[in-house]
């Protein structure tokens, strides 16, 4: 198992690449969700303010 | 036919359709990525020359492919927005840019990490494949900076679409750079004339990751499009109804 994780001496390069890919995927998901929540909140605040004004 | 196509110019229709499609793209997409990653890391045999270092291909190749595909989505959507004045197309283009930039960064970073043990260098400034991919990253950054610099959305849409269309010339340059010029980068393994030059045990996980990442890109793009549509349509009646009755309007 340890030998497999060592990737025949290229472990640092292989695992760093996969770790980077994981970070990029998590970041993309998080940003997409955060953007949507922010857009929704912005619209909600605006519309509720208009409703109160009316 | 035209009625069917016209639906895609309707923001409420696209907003609801995107919500429906996201899980159908994300779930199989992430499933394929999990399969491709596990099979690529632990079950594919090592390469006879590169040994286990070749496994970086399971991250690098899908990211590089998506970096170009996202740009084409951005440029085509920008072009549609310019020609047919379709605001939704500009929303798609704006949504594709940060995703494409992140995949370009990943392709460059993993390529550099792969290059160190294989070529003996992290980076080669004179290499056409590396430089054209770096230009692609600058194009994405320029596109996003241009959009952020212009307050008027309509003007930002037009200016950024022109930039996206002009920059599209770089995409075939990236693809053919290894054939047109001398490069450290290998020629295409998958699009070889005689078929993919890889063993099936290596190839299937790679295909799984390429298809999986494409589906995930679709899901992420649609999520971002929904945010863009909400922001752009914030003054409309349907958004007002949606916010006041989120359950009823979907």
Interface residues (C-beta under 8 A of the other chain):
Chain A: X4 X7 X8 X9 X10 X11 X13 X14 X16 X17 X18 X20 X21 X24 X25 X27 X28 X29 X31 X32 X33 X35 X36 X38 X39 X40 X42 X43 X44 X46 X47 X51
Chain B: X33 X37 X41 X42 X46 X51 X52 X53 X55 X56 X58 X59 X60 X63 X98 X99 X102 X103 X105 X106 X109 X110 X113 X114 X116 X117 X216 X220 X223 X224 X226 X227 X228 X230 X231 X234 X239 X240 X243 X244
